Amino acid sequence: MNASDTPNNASHFAFGRSNFVWLGIGIAVLILGYVLMSGGGSDDPNVFDESIFSFRRITLAPAVVLAGYGVIFYAILKKP
């Protein structure tokens, strides 16, 4: 029996500390993107509000969300 087969060496995780840090950054970027996407509706259903088509909701927020998913993808694939 090798020293590498002992139960003490079985406590290795697939993610290291840096993976969890990148994962947290990715989740924070996702939350920011979804917050940027929210709002813009009208309280009165009979009144149309143009602010739902702003640059922030149509272009910036989806780009931030995709960047957040990219950071999470990097955190999963990064070697610990």
A tleap script that builds the chain and sets N, CA, C and O, in Angstrom:
source leaprc.protein.ff14SB
mol = sequence {
  NMET ASN ALA SER ASP THR PRO ASN ASN ALA
  SER HIE PHE ALA PHE GLY ARG SER ASN PHE
  VAL TRP LEU GLY ILE GLY ILE ALA VAL LEU
  ILE LEU GLY TYR VAL LEU MET SER GLY GLY
  GLY SER ASP ASP PRO ASN VAL PHE ASP GLU
  SER ILE PHE SER PHE ARG ARG ILE THR LEU
  ALA PRO ALA VAL VAL LEU ALA GLY TYR GLY
  VAL ILE PHE TYR ALA ILE LEU LYS LYS CPRO
}
set mol.1.N position { 0.845 -1.183 0.000 }
set mol.1.CA position { 0.000 0.000 0.000 }
set mol.1.C position { 0.888 1.243 0.000 }
set mol.1.O position { 1.795 1.363 0.823 }
set mol.2.N position { 0.622 2.166 -0.926 }
set mol.2.CA position { 1.394 3.398 -1.062 }
set mol.2.C position { 0.990 4.414 -0.008 }
set mol.2.O position { -0.057 4.294 0.628 }
set mol.3.N position { 1.834 5.406 0.160 }
set mol.3.CA position { 1.489 6.522 1.046 }
set mol.3.C position { 0.394 7.375 0.415 }
set mol.3.O position { -0.355 8.059 1.112 }
set mol.4.N position { 0.309 7.324 -0.925 }
set mol.4.CA position { -0.721 8.116 -1.604 }
set mol.4.C position { -2.106 7.477 -1.497 }
set mol.4.O position { -3.104 8.130 -1.803 }
set mol.5.N position { -2.186 6.246 -1.079 }
set mol.5.CA position { -3.469 5.559 -0.942 }
set mol.5.C position { -4.087 5.718 0.440 }
set mol.5.O position { -5.169 5.190 0.695 }
set mol.6.N position { -3.430 6.423 1.315 }
set mol.6.CA position { -3.954 6.561 2.668 }
set mol.6.C position { -5.159 7.485 2.662 }
set mol.6.O position { -5.264 8.364 1.807 }
set mol.7.N position { -6.070 7.294 3.610 }
set mol.7.CA position { -7.281 8.135 3.671 }
set mol.7.C position { -6.988 9.600 3.943 }
set mol.7.O position { -7.831 10.447 3.647 }
set mol.8.N position { -5.836 9.931 4.490 }
set mol.8.CA position { -5.519 11.330 4.795 }
set mol.8.C position { -5.385 12.171 3.527 }
set mol.8.O position { -5.647 13.373 3.562 }
set mol.9.N position { -4.986 11.570 2.420 }
set mol.9.CA position { -4.826 12.305 1.173 }
set mol.9.C position { -6.119 12.395 0.379 }
set mol.9.O position { -6.121 12.971 -0.709 }
set mol.10.N position { -7.198 11.857 0.875 }
set mol.10.CA position { -8.469 11.853 0.151 }
set mol.10.C position { -9.251 13.148 0.327 }
set mol.10.O position { -10.343 13.271 -0.227 }
set mol.11.N position { -8.737 14.111 1.074 }
set mol.11.CA position { -9.490 15.333 1.348 }
set mol.11.C position { -9.162 16.459 0.378 }
set mol.11.O position { -9.312 17.627 0.739 }
set mol.12.N position { -8.722 16.154 -0.837 }
set mol.12.CA position { -8.440 17.184 -1.837 }
set mol.12.C position { -9.737 17.571 -2.533 }
set mol.12.O position { -10.531 16.712 -2.916 }
set mol.13.N position { -9.940 18.864 -2.690 }
set mol.13.CA position { -11.131 19.378 -3.345 }
set mol.13.C position { -10.825 19.676 -4.814 }
set mol.13.O position { -9.671 19.889 -5.185 }
set mol.14.N position { -11.848 19.688 -5.628 }
set mol.14.CA position { -11.672 20.001 -7.041 }
set mol.14.C position { -11.394 21.490 -7.241 }
set mol.14.O position { -10.719 21.867 -8.199 }
set mol.15.N position { -11.906 22.342 -6.346 }
set mol.15.CA position { -11.704 23.783 -6.431 }
set mol.15.C position { -10.719 24.218 -5.366 }
set mol.15.O position { -10.732 23.715 -4.242 }
set mol.16.N position { -9.867 25.157 -5.735 }
set mol.16.CA position { -8.977 25.786 -4.767 }
set mol.16.C position { -9.561 27.115 -4.320 }
set mol.16.O position { -10.665 27.484 -4.722 }
set mol.17.N position { -8.827 27.825 -3.496 }
set mol.17.CA position { -9.300 29.111 -2.988 }
set mol.17.C position { -9.514 30.110 -4.124 }
set mol.17.O position { -10.503 30.844 -4.126 }
set mol.18.N position { -8.595 30.140 -5.084 }
set mol.18.CA position { -8.733 31.098 -6.180 }
set mol.18.C position { -9.965 30.790 -7.038 }
set mol.18.O position { -10.581 31.709 -7.578 }
set mol.19.N position { -10.329 29.516 -7.168 }
set mol.19.CA position { -11.538 29.166 -7.914 }
set mol.19.C position { -12.779 29.749 -7.231 }
set mol.19.O position { -13.672 30.276 -7.896 }
set mol.20.N position { -12.826 29.649 -5.913 }
set mol.20.CA position { -13.976 30.189 -5.193 }
set mol.20.C position { -14.012 31.712 -5.255 }
set mol.20.O position { -15.090 32.302 -5.308 }
set mol.21.N position { -12.860 32.344 -5.248 }
set mol.21.CA position { -12.818 33.810 -5.383 }
set mol.21.C position { -13.355 34.217 -6.753 }
set mol.21.O position { -14.180 35.125 -6.848 }
set mol.22.N position { -12.892 33.551 -7.817 }
set mol.22.CA position { -13.387 33.859 -9.169 }
set mol.22.C position { -14.872 33.552 -9.289 }
set mol.22.O position { -15.601 34.281 -9.961 }
set mol.23.N position { -15.328 32.483 -8.645 }
set mol.23.CA position { -16.754 32.142 -8.673 }
set mol.23.C position { -17.583 33.232 -7.994 }
set mol.23.O position { -18.647 33.605 -8.488 }
set mol.24.N position { -17.100 33.735 -6.877 }
set mol.24.CA position { -17.793 34.830 -6.189 }
set mol.24.C position { -17.834 36.101 -7.022 }
set mol.24.O position { -18.847 36.799 -7.056 }
set mol.25.N position { -16.724 36.397 -7.697 }
set mol.25.CA position { -16.684 37.573 -8.581 }
set mol.25.C position { -17.688 37.404 -9.714 }
set mol.25.O position { -18.398 38.348 -10.062 }
set mol.26.N position { -17.752 36.206 -10.290 }
set mol.26.CA position { -18.700 35.944 -11.371 }
set mol.26.C position { -20.145 36.087 -10.926 }
set mol.26.O position { -20.969 36.642 -11.653 }
set mol.27.N position { -20.457 35.590 -9.734 }
set mol.27.CA position { -21.823 35.720 -9.219 }
set mol.27.C position { -22.155 37.179 -8.953 }
set mol.27.O position { -23.277 37.614 -9.208 }
set mol.28.N position { -21.189 37.942 -8.440 }
set mol.28.CA position { -21.421 39.373 -8.204 }
set mol.28.C position { -21.660 40.114 -9.518 }
set mol.28.O position { -22.513 40.999 -9.578 }
set mol.29.N position { -20.922 39.766 -10.567 }
set mol.29.CA position { -21.119 40.388 -11.875 }
set mol.29.C position { -22.488 40.018 -12.436 }
set mol.29.O position { -23.161 40.856 -13.036 }
set mol.30.N position { -22.907 38.762 -12.242 }
set mol.30.CA position { -24.246 38.350 -12.676 }
set mol.30.C position { -25.334 39.160 -11.976 }
set mol.30.O position { -26.267 39.645 -12.616 }
set mol.31.N position { -25.205 39.301 -10.667 }
set mol.31.CA position { -26.201 40.067 -9.911 }
set mol.31.C position { -26.237 41.510 -10.403 }
set mol.31.O position { -27.314 42.086 -10.561 }
set mol.32.N position { -25.064 42.095 -10.646 }
set mol.32.CA position { -25.017 43.462 -11.175 }
set mol.32.C position { -25.731 43.549 -12.515 }
set mol.32.O position { -26.484 44.494 -12.751 }
set mol.33.N position { -25.506 42.578 -13.397 }
set mol.33.CA position { -26.159 42.593 -14.706 }
set mol.33.C position { -27.672 42.500 -14.606 }
set mol.33.O position { -28.393 43.197 -15.320 }
set mol.34.N position { -28.152 41.632 -13.715 }
set mol.34.CA position { -29.602 41.503 -13.566 }
set mol.34.C position { -30.213 42.729 -12.894 }
set mol.34.O position { -31.356 43.082 -13.184 }
set mol.35.N position { -29.476 43.380 -12.008 }
set mol.35.CA position { -29.967 44.628 -11.412 }
set mol.35.C position { -30.041 45.722 -12.474 }
set mol.35.O position { -30.998 46.496 -12.498 }
set mol.36.N position { -29.028 45.793 -13.361 }
set mol.36.CA position { -29.061 46.772 -14.445 }
set mol.36.C position { -30.232 46.527 -15.398 }
set mol.36.O position { -30.761 47.468 -15.990 }
set mol.37.N position { -30.630 45.276 -15.542 }
set mol.37.CA position { -31.716 44.921 -16.457 }
set mol.37.C position { -33.099 45.211 -15.868 }
set mol.37.O position { -34.070 45.339 -16.613 }
set mol.38.N position { -33.196 45.315 -14.566 }
set mol.38.CA position { -34.505 45.438 -13.914 }
set mol.38.C position { -35.074 46.846 -14.041 }
set mol.38.O position { -34.373 47.795 -14.393 }
set mol.39.N position { -36.356 46.950 -13.746 }
set mol.39.CA position { -37.037 48.236 -13.722 }
set mol.39.C position { -37.481 48.692 -15.092 }
set mol.39.O position { -37.415 47.947 -16.070 }
set mol.40.N position { -37.934 49.928 -15.144 }
set mol.40.CA position { -38.306 50.538 -16.401 }
set mol.40.C position { -39.752 50.375 -16.792 }
set mol.40.O position { -40.181 50.901 -17.819 }
set mol.41.N position { -40.504 49.663 -16.000 }
set mol.41.CA position { -41.906 49.467 -16.332 }
set mol.41.C position { -42.754 50.634 -15.851 }
set mol.41.O position { -42.311 51.456 -15.048 }
set mol.42.N position { -43.956 50.689 -16.348 }
set mol.42.CA position { -44.889 51.728 -15.950 }
set mol.42.C position { -45.845 51.158 -14.908 }
set mol.42.O position { -46.220 49.987 -14.973 }
set mol.43.N position { -46.236 51.989 -13.953 }
set mol.43.CA position { -47.197 51.547 -12.946 }
set mol.43.C position { -48.599 51.420 -13.525 }
set mol.43.O position { -49.398 50.612 -13.054 }
set mol.44.N position { -48.895 52.210 -14.535 }
set mol.44.CA position { -50.206 52.193 -15.177 }
set mol.44.C position { -50.114 51.344 -16.451 }
set mol.44.O position { -49.326 51.673 -17.337 }
set mol.45.N position { -50.891 50.270 -16.570 }
set mol.45.CA position { -50.803 49.426 -17.761 }
set mol.45.C position { -51.268 50.116 -19.042 }
set mol.45.O position { -50.997 49.615 -20.134 }
set mol.46.N position { -51.956 51.243 -18.939 }
set mol.46.CA position { -52.437 51.963 -20.113 }
set mol.46.C position { -51.420 52.971 -20.636 }
set mol.46.O position { -51.641 53.581 -21.681 }
set mol.47.N position { -50.306 53.155 -19.924 }
set mol.47.CA position { -49.297 54.129 -20.311 }
set mol.47.C position { -48.025 53.383 -20.704 }
set mol.47.O position { -47.511 52.573 -19.934 }
set mol.48.N position { -47.519 53.662 -21.912 }
set mol.48.CA position { -46.295 53.029 -22.398 }
set mol.48.C position { -45.093 53.848 -21.956 }
set mol.48.O position { -45.085 55.071 -22.093 }
set mol.49.N position { -44.076 53.173 -21.424 }
set mol.49.CA position { -42.876 53.852 -20.946 }
set mol.49.C position { -41.703 53.451 -21.837 }
set mol.49.O position { -41.367 52.270 -21.927 }
set mol.50.N position { -41.080 54.431 -22.496 }
set mol.50.CA position { -39.966 54.187 -23.420 }
set mol.50.C position { -38.684 53.747 -22.715 }
set mol.50.O position { -37.761 53.266 -23.373 }
set mol.51.N position { -38.607 53.900 -21.399 }
set mol.51.CA position { -37.341 53.624 -20.707 }
set mol.51.C position { -36.977 52.139 -20.698 }
set mol.51.O position { -35.845 51.794 -20.357 }
set mol.52.N position { -37.899 51.258 -21.062 }
set mol.52.CA position { -37.547 49.836 -21.124 }
set mol.52.C position { -36.630 49.551 -22.304 }
set mol.52.O position { -36.008 48.490 -22.350 }
set mol.53.N position { -36.531 50.458 -23.247 }
set mol.53.CA position { -35.667 50.287 -24.408 }
set mol.53.C position { -34.391 51.114 -24.303 }
set mol.53.O position { -33.803 51.461 -25.328 }
set mol.54.N position { -33.953 51.435 -23.101 }
set mol.54.CA position { -32.745 52.244 -22.932 }
set mol.54.C position { -31.497 51.407 -23.211 }
set mol.54.O position { -31.549 50.177 -23.214 }
set mol.55.N position { -30.383 52.089 -23.445 }
set mol.55.CA position { -29.105 51.432 -23.713 }
set mol.55.C position { -28.724 50.506 -22.560 }
set mol.55.O position { -28.182 49.422 -22.777 }
set mol.56.N position { -29.011 50.936 -21.345 }
set mol.56.CA position { -28.638 50.149 -20.167 }
set mol.56.C position { -29.332 48.797 -20.149 }
set mol.56.O position { -28.703 47.791 -19.821 }
set mol.57.N position { -30.611 48.749 -20.493 }
set mol.57.CA position { -31.377 47.498 -20.409 }
set mol.57.C position { -31.229 46.627 -21.655 }
set mol.57.O position { -31.313 45.403 -21.559 }
set mol.58.N position { -31.014 47.227 -22.807 }
set mol.58.CA position { -30.968 46.465 -24.057 }
set mol.58.C position { -29.552 46.002 -24.396 }
set mol.58.O position { -29.385 44.919 -24.957 }
set mol.59.N position { -28.538 46.787 -24.074 }
set mol.59.CA position { -27.175 46.478 -24.504 }
set mol.59.C position { -26.237 46.198 -23.334 }
set mol.59.O position { -25.581 45.157 -23.308 }
set mol.60.N position { -26.167 47.100 -22.379 }
set mol.60.CA position { -25.192 46.989 -21.290 }
set mol.60.C position { -25.479 45.806 -20.371 }
set mol.60.O position { -24.576 45.021 -20.083 }
set mol.61.N position { -26.705 45.666 -19.912 }
set mol.61.CA position { -27.037 44.602 -18.958 }
set mol.61.C position { -26.810 43.199 -19.525 }
set mol.61.O position { -26.217 42.371 -18.834 }
set mol.62.N position { -27.254 42.891 -20.755 }
set mol.62.CA position { -26.950 41.554 -21.285 }
set mol.62.C position { -25.456 41.305 -21.456 }
set mol.62.O position { -25.003 40.175 -21.272 }
set mol.63.N position { -24.677 42.329 -21.804 }
set mol.63.CA position { -23.233 42.160 -21.929 }
set mol.63.C position { -22.599 41.869 -20.567 }
set mol.63.O position { -21.686 41.050 -20.465 }
set mol.64.N position { -23.085 42.540 -19.531 }
set mol.64.CA position { -22.567 42.298 -18.183 }
set mol.64.C position { -22.937 40.893 -17.717 }
set mol.64.O position { -22.121 40.218 -17.089 }
set mol.65.N position { -24.149 40.447 -18.013 }
set mol.65.CA position { -24.571 39.091 -17.636 }
set mol.65.C position { -23.717 38.050 -18.353 }
set mol.65.O position { -23.279 37.081 -17.733 }
set mol.66.N position { -23.477 38.237 -19.640 }
set mol.66.CA position { -22.627 37.296 -20.378 }
set mol.66.C position { -21.197 37.301 -19.836 }
set mol.66.O position { -20.557 36.251 -19.769 }
set mol.67.N position { -20.698 38.465 -19.453 }
set mol.67.CA position { -19.366 38.533 -18.841 }
set mol.67.C position { -19.354 37.777 -17.513 }
set mol.67.O position { -18.375 37.105 -17.190 }
set mol.68.N position { -20.426 37.885 -16.752 }
set mol.68.CA position { -20.516 37.142 -15.493 }
set mol.68.C position { -20.491 35.647 -15.714 }
set mol.68.O position { -19.816 34.923 -14.982 }
set mol.69.N position { -21.224 35.170 -16.720 }
set mol.69.CA position { -21.183 33.739 -17.031 }
set mol.69.C position { -19.801 33.327 -17.533 }
set mol.69.O position { -19.360 32.208 -17.272 }
set mol.70.N position { -19.118 34.210 -18.246 }
set mol.70.CA position { -17.760 33.921 -18.693 }
set mol.70.C position { -16.794 33.788 -17.520 }
set mol.70.O position { -15.934 32.907 -17.519 }
set mol.71.N position { -16.931 34.656 -16.526 }
set mol.71.CA position { -16.078 34.579 -15.339 }
set mol.71.C position { -16.357 33.289 -14.573 }
set mol.71.O position { -15.426 32.650 -14.083 }
set mol.72.N position { -17.616 32.903 -14.466 }
set mol.72.CA position { -17.963 31.651 -13.789 }
set mol.72.C position { -17.402 30.461 -14.555 }
set mol.72.O position { -16.896 29.519 -13.947 }
set mol.73.N position { -17.485 30.493 -15.871 }
set mol.73.CA position { -16.929 29.427 -16.701 }
set mol.73.C position { -15.417 29.326 -16.481 }
set mol.73.O position { -14.875 28.226 -16.377 }
set mol.74.N position { -14.743 30.465 -16.411 }
set mol.74.CA position { -13.306 30.488 -16.147 }
set mol.74.C position { -13.018 29.909 -14.753 }
set mol.74.O position { -12.062 29.152 -14.584 }
set mol.75.N position { -13.839 30.263 -13.761 }
set mol.75.CA position { -13.613 29.772 -12.403 }
set mol.75.C position { -13.761 28.264 -12.323 }
set mol.75.O position { -13.063 27.612 -11.547 }
set mol.76.N position { -14.656 27.707 -13.112 }
set mol.76.CA position { -14.857 26.255 -13.088 }
set mol.76.C position { -13.697 25.540 -13.773 }
set mol.76.O position { -13.259 24.490 -13.303 }
set mol.77.N position { -13.198 26.087 -14.868 }
set mol.77.CA position { -12.160 25.405 -15.632 }
set mol.77.C position { -10.745 25.688 -15.145 }
set mol.77.O position { -9.813 24.987 -15.540 }
set mol.78.N position { -10.562 26.690 -14.305 }
set mol.78.CA position { -9.219 27.060 -13.839 }
set mol.78.C position { -8.651 25.946 -12.951 }
set mol.78.O position { -9.345 25.395 -12.097 }
set mol.79.N position { -7.381 25.634 -13.174 }
set mol.79.CA position { -6.701 24.632 -12.338 }
set mol.79.C position { -6.461 25.216 -10.950 }
set mol.79.O position { -6.022 26.360 -10.838 }
set mol.80.N position { -6.734 24.467 -9.907 }
set mol.80.CA position { -6.517 24.994 -8.545 }
set mol.80.C position { -5.037 25.149 -8.219 }
set mol.80.O position { -4.688 25.578 -7.120 }
savepdb mol mol.pdb
quit
